[in-house]
Amino acid sequence: MKFQLQNIVILLIIAFTFSSCSNDDAPIVTNELEGLNKIQELTNDTHIVELYSATGTLQQGHNLISLRIKNKTTNTYEKEATITWVPLMQMTTMAHGCPYSAITKTTEKETLYNGYIVFQMPENTLEHWTLTVNYTINDIAYTANKQISVPASAKQRVSSFTGTDGTKYLLALIEPTTPKVATNDITVGVYKMSSMMMFPVVDGFKVKIDPRMPSMGNHGSPNNVDLTQSVSDKLYRGKLSLTMTGYWKINLQLLNANNEVLKGEALSETVPASSIYFEVEF
């Protein structure tokens, strides 16, 4: 009887051990689309390219976009693809591009890729944006192209202008997307137009900010920090102080590497707003 009890105990220990190992080795299932909503699909004969964002829409300004590629035959998503994209504004007499990033695999995701596009102007009844996605899988090249909807943003999130040096620049507000009554981190992309299709990042500049509330006597806020370029991602970062809820105009000045103002005005009693600015309201 004692021998039988010992055998039962041993079997239970072995069963528990195998059960624990099995649980430890079980694959961790991650939700590839957590926090994302589908914008639309681009298709060709072989694949469906799915576009996603946090809101499920695009709009004028900076857009963080995720995508994945579904094989029509196997009904599975591709895990190893090299992807590029080309956004184009199809105007009545010409076409032009806009700033955009490279596409990279999303961290800790198997089938998801991401990048950003800055649409400097919205669509209208006669003009629209198209997006071409070029990609290679197993050394085979594919492409998918389709018109995309880019309506105007409710508040100004992008500013395009010609500087005193004759160069066309584009500033895009990236963060904060959800501003708070606090000292917010502010991130801005600074680009220049080198051709109708090329909008490279500008290096070594500075963006001065002066946030004001026009409806409250145009009062400002303390502890703002002007934006300088980050070494890691080439974007411009600083601190934006918002002392109360409501509508804020973030007045801007763009300075070159020699600290010369290329566009934008310092505010005074006679200059209540800069000619370049962003808007936030919360």
C-alpha positions in Angstrom: 0.0 0.0 0.0 2.8 2.3 0.9 4.6 1.5 -2.4 1.4 2.4 -4.3 1.1 5.7 -2.5 4.7 6.6 -3.4 4.0 5.7 -7.1 0.9 7.9 -7.1 2.9 10.8 -5.6 5.7 10.4 -8.2 3.2 10.3 -11.0 1.5 13.5 -9.8 4.8 15.3 -9.5 5.7 14.3 -13.1 2.3 15.3 -14.4 2.6 18.7 -12.7 6.1 19.2 -14.0 5.1 18.5 -17.6 2.1 20.7 -17.2 4.2 23.6 -16.0 6.7 23.1 -18.9 3.9 23.0 -21.4 2.4 26.2 -20.1 5.9 27.9 -20.1 6.5 26.9 -23.7 3.1 27.9 -25.0 3.4 30.7 -27.6 2.3 34.1 -26.5 -0.5 35.3 -28.7 -0.3 39.1 -29.4 -2.9 41.2 -30.9 -1.3 42.7 -34.0 -3.9 45.4 -34.3 -4.3 46.5 -30.7 -5.2 50.2 -30.7 -5.6 50.4 -34.5 -8.5 50.8 -36.8 -8.6 50.1 -40.5 -8.5 53.0 -42.9 -8.9 51.1 -46.2 -7.4 48.5 -48.5 -5.2 48.5 -51.6 -5.4 45.4 -53.7 -3.6 43.7 -56.6 -3.9 40.2 -58.1 -1.9 38.6 -55.3 -2.3 40.6 -52.1 -4.5 42.9 -50.1 -2.6 45.8 -48.4 -4.4 46.9 -45.3 -3.9 50.4 -44.0 -4.5 51.3 -40.3 -4.2 54.2 -37.9 -5.4 54.9 -34.4 -8.5 56.7 -35.6 -9.1 54.7 -38.8 -8.8 57.9 -40.9 -6.2 60.1 -42.4 -6.2 63.9 -42.3 -4.2 66.9 -43.3 -0.9 67.0 -41.3 1.2 64.3 -39.8 -0.2 60.7 -39.9 1.2 57.6 -38.3 0.2 54.7 -40.5 0.5 51.0 -40.0 0.0 48.4 -42.7 0.1 44.6 -43.3 -0.1 42.5 -46.4 -2.5 39.6 -46.8 -1.9 36.8 -49.4 -5.2 36.2 -51.3 -4.3 32.5 -52.0 -3.2 31.4 -48.5 -5.4 33.9 -46.6 -2.4 34.6 -44.3 -0.3 37.7 -43.6 3.2 38.1 -44.9 5.9 38.3 -42.3 8.9 39.1 -44.4 8.4 42.0 -46.8 10.5 45.0 -47.9 8.1 47.9 -48.3 8.2 51.5 -49.7 5.5 53.9 -50.5 4.8 57.0 -52.6 2.0 59.4 -51.7 1.1 61.8 -54.5 -1.3 64.8 -54.6 -3.0 64.7 -58.0 -3.8 68.3 -58.8 -5.6 69.6 -61.9 -2.5 70.6 -63.8 0.3 68.7 -61.9 1.3 66.3 -59.2 3.5 66.6 -56.2 4.7 64.6 -53.2 5.0 65.3 -49.5 7.2 64.3 -46.6 7.1 60.7 -45.6 9.3 58.2 -43.6 10.7 54.8 -44.5 8.5 51.8 -43.6 9.8 49.5 -40.9 8.6 46.4 -39.1 6.6 47.3 -36.0 8.4 46.3 -32.8 7.2 43.0 -31.3 4.8 42.4 -34.2 5.1 39.7 -36.8 3.0 41.0 -39.7 2.7 44.7 -39.0 4.8 47.5 -40.5 4.6 51.3 -39.9 5.8 54.7 -41.0 4.4 58.3 -41.3 3.2 60.6 -44.1 2.7 64.3 -43.8 -0.1 65.5 -46.1 0.5 69.3 -46.3 -2.9 70.0 -48.1 -6.3 68.3 -48.0 -8.3 66.9 -50.8 -11.0 68.9 -52.6 -13.6 68.2 -55.2 -11.1 68.4 -58.1 -7.9 67.2 -56.5 -7.0 64.1 -54.4 -4.2 62.0 -52.9 -3.1 58.6 -54.2 -0.9 56.1 -52.4 1.3 53.6 -54.2 2.8 50.8 -52.0 5.7 48.9 -53.6 7.0 45.8 -51.8 9.1 42.7 -52.4 8.5 39.2 -51.0 10.9 36.4 -51.7 12.6 38.5 -54.4 9.3 39.1 -56.2 8.3 42.7 -56.7 4.6 43.8 -56.3 2.8 47.1 -56.3 -0.6 48.4 -55.2 -2.1 51.8 -55.8 -5.3 53.5 -54.9 -6.9 56.9 -54.1 -7.0 57.7 -50.4 -9.2 60.2 -48.5 -7.3 63.1 -46.8 -9.8 65.7 -45.5 -8.8 69.0 -43.9 -7.9 68.8 -40.2 -10.1 70.6 -37.8 -7.2 72.6 -36.4 -4.0 73.7 -38.2 -1.4 70.9 -37.7 0.9 71.8 -40.6 2.3 75.0 -41.9 3.9 75.5 -45.4 5.8 78.7 -46.4 8.8 80.2 -48.2 11.6 81.3 -46.0 13.7 84.5 -46.4 16.3 82.2 -48.0 13.9 81.4 -50.8 13.5 77.8 -49.7 10.0 76.3 -49.2 9.6 74.7 -45.8 7.0 72.6 -44.1 6.4 72.3 -40.3 4.2 69.5 -39.0 2.9 69.1 -35.5 3.3 65.5 -34.3 2.8 65.7 -30.5 0.9 66.3 -28.4 -2.1 64.5 -29.9 -3.9 64.7 -26.6 -2.8 67.9 -24.9 -3.3 68.4 -21.2 -3.2 71.2 -18.7 0.5 70.6 -18.0 3.9 71.0 -19.5 3.5 68.8 -22.6 6.2 67.2 -24.7 6.0 68.8 -28.1 7.4 67.2 -31.3 7.5 68.8 -34.7 8.8 67.6 -38.1 10.8 70.2 -40.1 11.1 69.6 -43.9 12.2 71.5 -47.0 11.0 71.1 -50.5 14.0 70.2 -52.7 11.8 69.2 -55.6 8.2 68.5 -56.4 8.7 64.9 -55.1 11.4 65.3 -52.4 10.9 66.7 -49.0 13.9 65.9 -46.8 14.3 66.5 -43.1 16.0 69.8 -42.3 19.0 69.4 -39.9 20.4 71.8 -37.3 17.5 74.4 -37.2 15.5 75.6 -34.2 11.8 76.2 -33.8 10.7 78.9 -31.3 7.2 78.6 -29.8 5.0 81.2 -28.1 1.6 79.6 -27.2 -1.2 82.1 -26.6 -5.0 82.1 -25.9 -6.6 84.7 -28.2 -9.9 84.5 -26.4 -8.3 85.2 -23.0 -6.5 88.5 -23.8 -3.9 86.6 -25.8 -2.1 85.5 -22.6 0.8 83.1 -22.8 2.3 80.5 -20.5 5.5 79.9 -18.6 8.2 77.3 -18.9 8.0 76.7 -22.6 11.2 75.2 -24.2 12.0 75.9 -27.8 12.5 72.9 -30.1 15.8 71.5 -31.2 16.6 68.5 -33.3 16.8 65.0 -31.7 19.8 63.0 -32.8 17.9 59.7 -32.8 15.0 60.4 -35.1 15.8 63.8 -36.5 12.5 65.3 -35.2 12.4 68.5 -33.2 11.5 68.3 -29.6 10.7 70.8 -26.8 8.2 71.6 -24.0 4.8 73.2 -24.5 3.1 74.7 -21.4 -0.7 74.8 -21.5 -2.2 76.4 -18.3 -5.9 75.9 -19.0 -8.3 74.1 -21.3 -9.5 75.8 -24.4 -8.2 77.1 -27.8 -4.5 77.7 -28.1 -2.5 79.2 -31.0 1.1 78.0 -30.9 3.0 80.8 -32.6 6.1 79.7 -34.4 9.4 81.1 -35.6 11.8 79.0 -37.7 15.5 79.8 -37.3 18.4 78.4 -39.3 21.8 77.1 -38.0 23.1 80.7 -37.8 20.2 81.7 -35.6 18.6 83.7 -38.3 14.8 83.9 -38.5 13.6 82.4 -41.8 9.9 82.8 -41.1 7.6 83.9 -38.2 7.4 86.9 -36.0 8.1 87.6 -32.3 4.9 88.6 -30.6 4.4 92.1 -29.1 1.7 94.6 -28.4 1.5 95.4 -32.1 2.1 91.9 -33.3 -0.5 89.6 -31.7 0.2 86.5 -33.8 2.9 85.0 -36.0 2.3 84.2 -39.6 3.2 80.6 -39.0 1.5 78.6 -36.2 -0.3 75.5 -35.0 -3.6 75.2 -33.2 -4.7 72.9 -30.4 -8.0 72.8 -28.5 -9.0 70.6 -25.6 
